[in-house]
Amino acid sequence: MQTAIEQFLAGLVRERGLSPNTVAAYRNDLEQFATFLQEREGIREWSALRSEHLSAFLNYLRERQYADTTAARKLAAIKSFCQYLVRSSSLHENPADGLPAPRAGRFTPHAISPHEIQQLIQAASADRSPEGLRDRAMLVTLATTGLRVSELTALDLSDVDLNHGELVVRRPNGRERRVPLVRDAIEALRDYLEYGRPVFGPPKTEQALFLNHRGTRLTRQGFWLILKGYADAVGLPEVTPHTLRHSFAVQALANGWELRDVQRILGHVSPATTLVYRRLVERVLQSDGRVPAGPECYHQEVKMGAAMSPVGDA
């Protein structure tokens, strides 16, 4: 990925005569984007770049409270780079086409209500096929832990400890954190592991927790399609995997969790990132005096283990 960046930058100097400072700014922006793709999205080749990855990067910048002008500059660099990738045949189409520039104003997380989360889970629960058991386990886990979708699909069997009710979330940078599981998630995962996963026929060497129909690891993109199917079915077309993460954070804080505990579970380095969610809860309370209570799983007490260490924002 770095080779393509260097070739693009060399072309800018040759064709446009950009100053060293401008080239350095381009390099910093593109290298940050490449690192995000590798560490957060599991993307190793530019040919795998899609529009949803650019949207996820913009969300990442907003949640880390980058200024809108800074985010717009980074997006402009990425759009120019994507045009180069199309010209060099590294991409068949430009994933940045039609992507709007960041709008002015503070980032506000998009969260849905506990009732809407239950609608999604119930849609999957109605299907007792191996796919339905898998989907229910993924949705319940995501909604009650606040995992990133890349963390969810990266889980291996060895990362799941149902007896102690926790997941080990490992990041590409080698860091890890332990995330507690509530009863609903434990039951959904146990059903999937006992009655769902074996039916996918995985080879003995396959360690991935969540499998596709070929018996290999379900990808992040695969989960997006699954979630979109359920979201469309229940009339929630704007729901994304990160929506469930936002919703978990909002409901946890609304139900009295300490900010530092939510920060640890989400893996935020800075408490300022988690504060975005608390401000949203406070605005809702000021507007109508209450925040809807979450499903039972939000009220269960969970152990905040000392092993939890923040590993990154967003």
Buried (B, 14 or more C-beta within 10 A) or exposed (E): BEEBBEEBBEEBEEEEEBEEEBBEBBBEBBEBBBEBBBBBBBBEEBEBBBBBBBBBBBBBBBBBBBEBEEBBBBBBBBBBBBBBBBEEEBBEEBBBEEBEEBEEEEBEBBBBBBEBBBBBBEBBBEBEEBBBBBBBBBBBBBBBBBBBBBBBBBBBEEBBEBEEBBBBBBBBEEEBBBBBBBEBBBBBBEBBBEEBBEBBEBEEEBEBBBBBEEBEBBBBBBBBEBBBEBBEEBEBEEBBBBBBBBBBBBBBBBBEBEBBBBBBBBBBBBEEBBBBBBEBBEEBEEEEEEBEEBBEBBEBEBEBBEEBEBBBBB
